[in-house]
Amino acid sequence: MTKIAAVISRLSVAIGTVLAAVASYADPTITQVTKDTGMAQYAAQATAPGSSAGKDTLYFGSENFSSTGAAKLNAVTPQGVQDGIEKFDDDSSCDVLGVFFSYFIAAAYTGPGYLGIGTDTAHVYLFDGTTLTNITPTAPAFASNTGVYAMAGYAQKMFIGTGGSVGSAQVWAYDGAQWTQQSLPGFPSSNYYAWVMTVFNNALYLGTVDYSQAAQVWKYDGNSWSMMIIPGFSGSNYAIASMAVYNGALYIGTSNTLGSGAEIWRYDGSTWTKLPGFGRNDAATSMAVSNGALYIGTTNYAQNAVGQLWTYDGSTLAQVFMPAAFGTNGNSGIVSLGVANGTLYAGTYNNTGAELWSVTGSGTSGSGADLPGALSGLWWNPDESGWGIHFTQRGSAIFAAWYTYDASGKPKWYVASDCAGMTGTSGTCTGTLYQVNGPMFFGVSFTPVTSSEISSVGTLQVSFADANDASMSYNVGGISRTVAIVRQPVAAGTGTPAVDYTDLWWNPNESGWGVAMAEQSANIFLAWYVYDDGGNPVWYVASNCAVSGSTCSGTLYSTMGPAFGTTFDPNQVHASPVGSVTVSFTDANNATLTYTVNGISGAKQITRQVF
């Protein structure tokens, strides 16, 4: 059989004081509102209410890639969804692509009761609740634009952001009578789009898309434009994909398909800060404030990927647990968020027809996944399949669990419960390696491990180049080695799950054993750290715990390998099936582990371990 890929769990071993307080959440109510099945591809965009159609009205637009039909302006009112209150079938490009509304429809003040609308064919409209008026600029300089992507009202003017190709990004302002192109000194010619706009602290902020260097944030104070300097901002952030103002600060979400993915940044008027704890996503494509919390919608571009919904209460980012149907329906992104009548609405991107979902309940009590940091997951050396190490990162602490073999080739694990010294995704952590001997696990009640059963056996140092490459150095019993390691792919696909279960899981009443999970696409690689009948540390793996809905099931294997030493021979690794495992997730942070190992069956309650 194929050799078991390298994986190791972070154990729930009580070394020192381990904090296991997992936040208790009350699930918000999340419901699908509508689906536009008439469009080949479609996305919805919620807009701020306030037009003359009524302050309780939320507008959203559709895009249309089919050769027939048209993009539409739709609305959510207290009476329900109004589909196609305006159709843009007179737009010149409608026979080819239709009109994109997905990201580009936005409220802007140009006078009482008007809604500003921009399209992907570089048209601008005003809508008073009944009539559309085309106010597209006619200046020759505007003709190079292929779309209007950003819009905001500031200083009694409508500002729009345009683009569509390298060097075509522009900013224009409309005072109710005429358009004026804005001058942005030093504005890079590599910008493709002026993508998002919002107003913060009496200034207008603009975010760009730039595929050749880092995207930029620009500020307009009413007199002049200047580019913001963001210390530590990654050059792989190619887009400022979303903006919002929450609790007196400006928040931006980026697009970044490399490394640890999209980022969330906060600006308080003087200092930029990157928020920790945001899970791996390709883009943070939407933001809105609802019920005292900032909500963030994400998009993931890989095949079968699922968009995610996150919430931020001013101190902690947490993923909202979406219903299983959200993922199985094919929603690859939440491209819009808007609020009406106390309800948050999420518009999706979906190849089979976009969907509109409602989220009711407090944002600070949403059922969020308490996710670990970006380095968390399975790591290995691909030339030495059969051993590995699993990292769980929270703040400046990394818990490393290493699965390897003893002097006779039997499976054995070690842990470094506090590999300290770094934050972020690059740097070096150093910690003590421990061996843990515990009670018999299978067929009996488990007695928690005590400090007398934990002994120091060596040291571990891991130098991370980034979120995917590192070097691991160790000394155990006088045996030393340095070896290159990389993040281990655990599935053929690259889709992002609706909830990422990658983490260390344990039972807080049974400290001393644990399960490490590394999830990718529709597969979880599960490594289980327990004890044999003699109390010796032993590990089992389920290399393909296939995910279906909120459950994964797979075959458990035990492996034998080469004797522990300064080299590793993968040809000596042999795996044998010993049973089966099923993990049933009750929510984003809790699950039931059901197993059969060598004829002994049982079930354990597990939860994410937070430290």
N, C-alpha and C positions, 0 to 999 in steps of 0.2 A: 504494500500500500504506500501511498505518498507519505513521506515523513511528516510528523507533526511540526507545524511551523512554530517558531519561537514565541512564547508568550508567558507572562508571569503576572500573578495578581498581587496587588498590594494587600497585605494581610491586616486583619483587624486585631493585631497583637497589642496588648496593653503594655507598651514600653514607655515608661514615664506616664504622663497624663495625656490620654488621647481624648479629644473632644468629639462626642458623637451626637451633638444636638443637631438634628435635621429639622429645618423649619416646617411647621405644620401649616398646611394650606387648605383653604376652602375653595373647591372648584368653582370657577365662574361658569356661567351657562353659555355655551358656544353652539350656535345653530346656523345651518345653511339657510340663507334667505332666498337666493335665486340663482339660476344658471342660464346663461344665454347659449343655448345649443345651436342656434342658427348661424354661428360664426365659426370659421375654420380655426382661427386663433383669436383670442380675445383677452383683454385685460380690463379691469375696472379701476377707476380712480375716484376716490371720495374727495369732496372739496368742502371747504369751510362753508357753513350755511350763512345766510344773510341777504340773499337777493330779494327782490320784491315778490318773488314767489312764496316767501314766508321764511321766517327764521328757523322753523322746525323742518325745513327741507334740506336734504343732503343730496348733492348732485354727484353723479359718477358717469364716466364716459367709456365707450367701448371702441376697440380697434377691430379692423376687419381685413383679413388677408385674402379673402375670397374675391373672385372676379365679379360677383354679383352682390347686391345689398349695399349697405353703407354703414359707416361708423355712426354711433348714436349717442345722444345725450339722454341720460336716464335720471330718475330721482327717487329717493326714499322719502316719503311723507308720512305723517301720522296715519294716513289711510292705507299705506302699503307702498309697494314698488310700482312706479310708473315707468314702463318700458318704452323707449323711443319717443320721448316728448319732442325731440328734434332729431332729424336725420340729415346727414351731410352728404347726400347723394348728388348734390350739385357741385361738389368739390372736383377740381380738374383731374385729380389722380385716383378718383374712386374706382375707376374701371380696372386699376392695376392693384393697388394695395388698400385702398380705403383711407380713412383718416384715423391716425392714432390719437386716442385719448388717454391711454393707459397712465402715462406719467405727466401729461402735459396740460391737463385742465386744472385751473386754479382760480381761487377768488382773488380779485384785485380791485381796489377802490379807484374808480374814475368818476364817480358821482353816486348819489344815493340809489341803491337798489339795482346795481348792475353786477353781473357775473362776467369775469373775463375768461375767454376760452382761447387756447392756442392749439394748433393742429400740427401734425407731422408733414403737412404740405405747406408749411410757412404761411398760414392764414391766421388772423386774429379777429375774434368776434366779441361783441358785447351781447349779453342776454339779459333781458329785464323780466324774465319769467314767462313771457309770451312771444317776444319777437327777437330774432337774431339780427344783428347789424354788423356787417363786415367792415372792419376798420384797419385792414392790413396796410402796412406802410407801402407807399408807392415809389419811394426813393430808389434810384438805381443801385445804391450800395446794399440795399436789402435783398436784391434779386438773387444773390448767391446762396441765400439760406434755403435749406431744405425742410426746416421745421422750427417750431416755436416750442421750447421745452420747459422753460421756467417762467414764472409770473408772480409778481407781488405788487402790492400797493404801498407807496411811500411818498411822503411830502406832496400829497394831492396829485400824484401821477401814477400811471401804470408803467411798471418796468417789466420788460420781457428779456429772456435769454434765448439765443438762437444757436444754430450750428448745423452739423450734418456731415462734415468732412474736415480733414486737417486744415487748420487755419481759418475756418469759416465762422467760428464762434464770435458772436457779437452781443452787445447789450444796447437796448433802445428804451426810450422813455416817451410816454404819451401824456400830454397835459389836457386832453379833452378836445384839442383842436388840431395839433400837429405832433409828428414824431421827430425825435432828435436822437441820433446815434451817440452813445456815450464813449468817452475817451478814457481808456484804462492804461496809464503809462506802464510800460514793461510787460504788458499782457502777452504771454508766450504765443507765438504763431502756431505752436503745436497743439493748442487746445482745439478739440473737436466740438465740444458743446459747452455752452453756459447752461448748466443743467438744473440747478435748484436755487431758490431765493427765499429769504425770510427776513423779517425785521426784528432787531434786538437792540435794546438800549438806545433807541432813537437813531439807529443806523440801519442801512440795508446791507445784507450779507449775501454773497453769491458763491456757489460752488461749481467747479468746472469738471470736465472729463478730458484727460490728457493721456493718450496711450503711449507716449514716449518718455514721460517723466511723471513725477508725482502731480496729482491734481492739486488745485489751489483753492484757497478761500480768500475772497476779496471783500473789502469793506468800503461802503460809500457813506460819508457823513453829511451829505447834502451839498457839499462843495467839490470834493475830489475823491477819487478811488485810490486805494492802496492795498497791496497784497499782504495778508497776514503771515507771519512767521510762526510755524508750529514746531517747536523743538522735539526731535525724536520721531517725527512723522515719517512713516515708511515710504520709500520711493516706489514701492509696488502698489500703493494706494492710487489706482489710476482714475478713480472717480469719487467725487463727493456726491453720494447717491441720495442722501436725505438730510433734512434739517428740521429742527423744532426748538422752541423755547419752552423750558420747564423749570419752575422754581427759581426764576431769576438767573438762569444760565442758558447759553446756546449749546445745543448738542448737534453733532454731525455724525452721519454714518457713511462709511466708505465702501467702495467695491475693491476687492483684492482677492484674486483667485490663487495667489501664491502663499506659501508658508502657512501662518496661522489664520489667514483669511481676513475677512472684513473686520473693521475696527470701529469702536464708538469713542468719540472724543467730546469733552466738556470744556466750554470756555466761559469763565465767570466775569469776563470784561477785562482781565489782566493776565490770566494764566491758562494755558491749555493743559488738560490732563486726559490721558488715555484711561478709559474705564477697564478694570480687570474683570475677568469672569465671563467674557462674551464667547460663546461657543463657535466652532468652526463653521463659517458660512461664506459664500462667495460675495454676497452683497447685502448691505443693510439698506433696503430700497424704500422704506417708508417709516414715518414717525408720526405720532399724534399723542396728545395728552387727554386722558380720560380717567375720571374718578380718582384724581389725586396721584396718578402715576403716568410715567412716560412709557408708551408702547412702541416697540420697534418690530417692523416686519422685514423678513429676509427673503432673498431669492437664491436658489442654488441651480447651477446650469447643467450639471451632469445628467445623463440619462437616468430616469426614475428618481431623481432627486426631489425632495419635498421642501417647500418653504416653511419657515418657522416664525413663531410669534414670541417676543420677549417683553418683559416688563422691568422697569427700573423705578424704585421708590425713593431715590435720592441717596441710597447707600449700597444697594445690592442689585445686580442684574440676575434675573431668573427667567428661565424658559417657561412659557405657558404650555400646558399639556393640551394639545389639540385632539379632537376626536379622531378615531382611527380612519373614518371616512374621508377626512381631510387629505390624508396621504394617499389612500387607495383611489380617490377620485382624480389624482394626477395634478394636484396644485403644486407647481414647482416654485411659486413665489407669491409673497404678499406684497404687491406693488403699490398698494394704497391703503391708507387708514384715515378714517374720518368719524366725526361724532355728531349725533343728532338725538335729541330727546333723552340724554343720559346713556345712550347706547353707542358702543364703539363698533364700527363696521370695517371689515377687512375685505378688500377686493383682490382677487387672485389672478395670476397668469396660469392658463391651462389650455393645452392644445385641443382639448375636446369641448371647450366652452368655459369661459371664465365663471367664477362663482363669487357671490357676495355672502359673507358670514357675519353674524352679529355676536358680540361678546358683551355680556352683561355681568356685573359684579365688580367688586373693588379690585383695582389693579394691584394693590398691595397684598391681596390675599389670593391672587390667582395661583393655580396649581403649577408652580414653576419647578423645573428640574434644577437641583442644586449642583451645577456642573463644576468639575475641576478645571484647572488651567490648560493652556494650549499644548504643553509638553506631555500631557497625560495620554497613556495608551501603551501599546505593545512595541518593543524595540528588539532588534536582533542583528546578527551578522548573516547576510544571505548566503555566505559561503560555508556557514557552520549551522545549518538547520538542525534543530533539536534542543537548543537551549535559548533562553531569552530573558529579558528583564522588562518589568512593567512599572512605569512611573505614574504616580498620582501627584499632581501639582496643585497646591492651594497657597496663594500668596507667595511668601518667600521660602516655603517648605516644600520639599519633594519627598514622598515616601517611595522608596525603591524596593521592589520585591523581585528577587532573582531566582529563577529556577534553573537548576543544573543537576549534577550527579555527584554521588559520594565516591569514595575510593574504590568501591566495588561495582560502580556503574548504576547503582539504584537511584531513583529520582529523589532529589533533596532540594530544599529551598532555604534561602537566607533573606534577611530584610535589613534595610537601612531606614529606620523609621523617621529620621530627620536629616536628610541630605541637604544641608543648609548653605547659604552664601550667595544666592542669586534670585533675581526676579526676571520676569519676561521670558524670552525664548532663546537668549544667548548668554553665556557665562559658565561658571563652574560651580558645582555643588560638591561638598565633601561631608562624609558621615561615617559613623561606626557601623560595621556589619554585625548582625546578631544571628545566633542560632537559637531556635525555640524548640523545646521538647514539651509535648503536652500529653493529655490523657488519650486513651483509646477513643476513636470517634464513632465508628460504625456500630450500630446495634445497641448502643447504650445512651443514657443521658450524658450530655457534655458538661464537664466541669471547667469553668473558666481558668485560663492559664494564669499563674502567679509569677511574680518577679524571680522566684527561685528557679524557675524553669527556663529563664532567659540568660544567655551567656554571650559575651563579646568574643568574636572570633577573628576580627580583622577590620580593614578599612575599605571604603569605596570612594572614588572620585570620578565624576562625570563632567566632561567639558562639552557643552552644547554649542555648536556652530550656529544652529538655527533650530526651527521646530521639527526638522526632519533628519538632522545629521549630528552625530556626537562621537566622542571617544570615551571609553570606559576603562578605568584603571582600578585594580583591586589587589589586596594582599590578604590571603586567608591561610592561616596556619603556616606562614612562611613561604607560601606559593604566590608569586606576583605575576601580573600580566597586564598589558595594555592592548585593547582591541577596539577597532572601529565598529560602531553600531549605527543603524538607521531605523527610521520608523517602519514597522512591518505592515504591509497591506494584508488585510484579512478577508478580502472579497475581490472578485474580478471587477465589479462595478465601482463607481465613485460617487454614487448618489448619497445625498445627505438625508439621514432619517428624520422623521417628524420629531422624535425625541431621541437624543443621543444617550445611550445607556453606558457609554464608556466611563468606567469609574471603579473604585474599590467598594465592594458591598460586604456587609457583615450582619451579624445578629448582636446588638449591643449587650444582650444578656449572656452571651457566650464568647467573650473576648478570647482570641487565640487562633481562630480559623477565619477564613474569608474567601471571597470569590472576586477575581479581577475580570472585568469584561472590556473588550475592545470591539466596538461596533463600526461597521462600514457597510454601506448599501443595505442589503437585506440579510446580513450575516453578523453574528456575534461570536467572537472567539473567546471562550470562557476557560479560565484557568482557576483551579480549585485547590486551595492549600489547607490540608488537614493533617491527620496523624494516623499511622498504622496501629496495629494491635499492641505493639511494643512502645507506643508513644513517640516514635521517630517521625520527623517531618517528611511528608510525602505529598506529591502533587498529581493531579489528574487534569486532562484537558478535553474540552469539546471544541474541536477545530472548526466545526460547522454547525453552530446552533442557529438553525434557520429561523428567521423572524417571520411570523405570520400574525398580523394584527398586533396585539399586546402580549404575545407569547413567542418564545423561542424554544426549540427542541433539537437535541442532537445526541450522537453517540459519545460516550466517555471513553477515553483511552488512557492507558498507563504506558510509560516509555522506559526503556533501559538505554543507557548510553555509555560512552567511554568514561574511564576513571578520571576524576577531577585532577587537573594538572595545568601546565603552562601552554598546552596545545589542545585542540579539539578535533576529533575525527568524526565527521557526520556519517560516515559509512557504518559506524558502530551503533547508530541509533535505531532502535526497533520499537514499534508501537503495537499494542495489542488492545482490542476492545474489551472493556470490563463491565459495561453497563450503559445506562442512558441518563439524561438529565433534561428537565423542562423548567424554564423560568417563566412564571406568569406575573406580569407587571400590573399591579393594581392602580398605580399612578406613576408619575415621573420619578419618584424617589423610593418606592416600596415595591416589594415583590415576594413571591413564594417560590422557593427552590425545591423541586421534587426530584428524587433520584433513586436509582437502583445501581448498586456497586457490588459485584461479585455475589449477587443474589440477595443482598440486604437492601431493603427499601426504607425510605423515610422522607420527611418534608421539613423544611426550615423557613422561617420568616427572615427576610433580609432587607436591609435598607442601605442607602448610600452612607459611607462613613465620611463625616465632615470633620476637619481638624483645622 
